[in-house]
């Protein structure tokens, strides 16, 4: 666990991303996301990595060992946290334009913050893309569009785990 300080963590994920991206990419991996999240009384810095072949724990451990000294030296987070390096998983959330571009044509589920004009909050379909902040899914009823900011999440899924 990193050392405790008394300042707020504002911008922590972006600062960490800038530090670790060159290391992760230098190891032949993709940096999927960096999240700084509170669970109960604890804070977790999650560095999510990806590659074309399945990830294993040895790869995650190697990335952790490579970035830990860098994070200790730069000290971008002003409070205690646990570092976790892992895969975004099969149900990965799409949060960035490059995620939508990479997964166009894949089966996705979206949960809207508020129901759309047809009263739907949960959508599923084939991702057609993200353009100017608007997501397009090809659903059983035809194409559906919604602003990304109107979604609680958009995630990759299979038929068995649409809204879990």
N, C-alpha and C positions, 0 to 999 in steps of 0.2 A: 504494500500500500504506500502511495506517495505521501510526502509530508503534508501536514495540515497547515493551512494559513487562514486568514480571516477575510479575504476578498471574494467578491462574487465571481462566478465562472463565465460571465458573458463572453461569447465568441470563442469558447474553448474548442468546440469541434472544428471550426474553421482554422484556428491556429494550429491544431494538431494535424489536420489534413495537409496543410502546407509543409509541415515538418516531415511527415511520414510518407507522403506520396512518392518522392524520389527513391526512397529506400524500398518500398513495396514494388514499384515498377522496375527498379534495378534488380530485383529478385525474380523478374519474369512474371509477375502477378499483376492483377488489376485491383485498384482500391475502389471497392464498391461504395462504401459509406463510412463516415465517422460519426458516432453518436455519443453524446455525453448525457446520461440519463440517471435520474434518481429512482431508486427502488427501496422503499422503506427508509431507513436512516442512512443508507449508503449511496454513494455515487459510483457509476460505472462508466469508464471510457471504453467504448466498443469500436474496434477497428475491424471492419468487415472487408475481407479480401476475396478475390475470385480468380478463377482461371478456367480454361476450356475443359480440362480434365478434373475429376473429383479431387477435392482437397482432403488432406489427412491431418491428423493432429501434429505430426512432425513438422509439416509446413507451417502450421499456425504457430507452433512453438518457435521455429526459426525466425519468423517475422517478429514475434514478441521479443525474443532475445536481441534482435537487431534494432528495434525501435525503442526499447526500454531505456538504454543509456542516453539516447538522443533526447527523449522526453525528460529524463532526469536533468540533463545538462541545460536544456532550453527552459524548463520549468514553466510551460504555458498555462498550467491550471493551478489556480491559487487555493486549492483545498485538497483534502484527502480523496482518493478514488482508487478503484480497482481497475487494472488494465485487463481487458479481454480481447483476444484476437480470434476471429472465427470466420465462418462462411455466412453469407447472407441467407443460405438455405434455399430449398425449393420454393418456399412461399415468400420469396424476397419481395420487399416493398420497392416500388419504383418511385423515386423521389427527384430524380435529376433528368434533364433532357437526354443525356447519353444513355440512361437506363431505358427510356422509351424507344430510342433509336435502335438499341441493341436487341430489344425484345419484341419489335414489331412482328406481327404474325403469330405470336404466342397467345395461349389462353390466359386471360386475366380476369380478376374480380375487382370490383370497386365498391366501396361503401361511401355513399354521399353523406355529408354532414346533415343536410336537410333533404327531404323528398323533392324530386324534380317535378315538373309540371304534370306528369302522369302519376305522381304519387309514389314513384320508385325510390328506394334508398340503396338497394343492392342490385348491382348490375354484373353481368358476366358476358364474356364474349371474346372475340379475337381482337387483340390490340392492333389498331390501324395506325396509331401514332399520336404524337403530341405536336401541335403547331400553335404558336403564339399563346401558350398557356391553356389550350383547349385539348382535351383528350378525346379521341374517337375510338369507340369499341364497336365492332360489328357483332350485334346480338342476334338472337333468334328472331326478334321483331324487326331487324334491320339496323342500320347505323345509328348510334346514340352518341351525342357529344355532350361534354360538360366541362366547366372550368376545373383545372387541376386543384385550384384553391378551394373548390366546393366539395372536394373528396376528403374524407377522413383518411382513406388510403386507397391506393391502387397496388395490387400485388399479383405476381405470377402465381398460377395455381394449376392444379390438375382437377379432374372431375370430382375427385373424392373430397377435396378440401377447399371449397369455394369461399366460404365465409367464416372459417374457423379462426 
